Amino acid sequence: MTQKNMINTDSDKNGFLHREITYKILKCFYKVYNTLGYGFLEKVYERAMMIEFDLIGLKYVNQSSMEVLYFGYNIGYFNSDFLVEEKVIVELKARETLIKDDPLQLINYLKSSYLEVGLLLNFGKKPEAKRMIFTNDRKKSV
């Protein structure tokens, strides 16, 4: 991905889109992981993340229903675990390790919405975090 594709008004000087928000989300993720560890259901981690978001003042919607757009037409919906600050989709997993389809789910969410940044967070045997970007200038159907 070129630097040009990542730059917008919420970028830092290096073009790192929504850096401050994603940093705060990751800080919450690692705090929850370090406190609870591996082995709980996804819903437990989700609730713990809500507490951490509240503690640091991040605005979020839990289980946010988002439109799937196709050339401006609403053709369905998906539910993201979190929509943070109306800018970042957060998808949680609680499995031993991520599987190859997990990032595809998040990329599809980004491709079919106005959002450009997503985090895939797995509370597995080892914590896994993937930051994904799909800028609006690259989207054909939104």
Secondary structure by P-SEA (a helix, b strand, c coil): cccccccccccccccccaaaaaaaaaaaaaaaaaaccccccaaaaaaaaaaaaaaabbbbbccbbbbbcccccccbbbbbcccccccbbbbbbbccccccaaaaaaaaaaaaccccbbbbbbccccbbbbbbbbcccccccc
